[in-house]
Every structure is written in structure tokens, then in C-alpha cells.
Amino acid sequence: MSLATQLRDLPVALLAILGVVIVLELALDVVALVHLYRTPREQIVGGSKWLWVAVIVLVNLIGAILYLAIGHKPAPAAEAPAGPPADAIRDIVDSLYGPRDHSPPS
């Protein structure tokens, strides 16, 4: 029995689900591989991009999900730019709106 004959015997709903799973797998593989390519080696868990390429390609859908879930470390946070000190801000506000009344609000 040929593959075409076997596929013709399957219900249409099952073929549609199979098609969606194949498209989802290919999309996740592409997203994972592009992300892996763009990620610096220092942020890769295990330090080897080739290991993750093998996992993504050979383990199919689960490999891409594994890489996207645990295969990379988050990027280091950028330091916030230094702003004016709080005293300078307080002085500016006081000069614009007048000195503050330090009594508690009623």
C-alpha cells in the first residue's frame, strides 16, 4: 500500500491537524535557529551552539521548545543612565512651584 493511498484513507480532520503540527514544527525550528544564531555564545547554556543546533534539528518539536525555554540565559540588564541627584530635582520643583509645605495632608 502506497503512502498516498494511506493518506487518502485518513479522516480530513486528522490530516488538517497533522498539517498544523508540521507547520508549527517548522516555524518553531526556524525561530529557534534564528534566535540561536543571534544569541552571543556567552548566553548559551552549555556554551556550545552546535549542541543546540543538533537538539533543535534532531529532536524536532520538543528540541525547539527546549532551546527556547532553557537553552539561553537572559541578556544582562543595561545600567540606567545617571540622572540628576534628588536634591537638584527638589530645588527645581521648589523654584517652579514654591517651597513645599511639610505639614501632613488633612
Helices and strands as residue ranges (DSSP letters): H 3-9, H 12-38, G 41-43, H 49-58, H 60-70, H 86-97
